[in-house]
Amino acid sequence: MAPDSRWCGAEIGAHQETLNEGSIAAVGYTRTGVEDNVRLDKDTLAPSNAALVQRVAEMCEQHGRPVATWQQARQILDIPMP
């Protein structure tokens, strides 16, 4: 991998939580949300998109990784500010 490269792990479905955790631990970026997965686990539907985001935010905290603000995310992705 190039030294200045940025990467993101994304999983659609059953292994999303595992990939989120691995990406965060490996100092990459990750994504989550009901557009990729509607479940918190195999038996539990996510009550909201916020529940999936909260789970990833907690993983970030456990690994000492700050969660990007929307402004920081736009900067990371090189999307101009509105």
C-alpha angles and dihedrals in degrees: 000000000000112000095241097039123124122211138182132205116218129178128182112209139350100007099046094110092050093049092045090054093046094048092050092047091050091052094250130123126262139192134210141173145117090283086072103029135008096196136078088200136343092284102035129070112214107253089214145347086259091064091058092045091049091053091054092044089055090050089052091052091050090054095043092247118141119227113240119243116230088259092052091047091054090050093048090050092043092239113153117245115253 
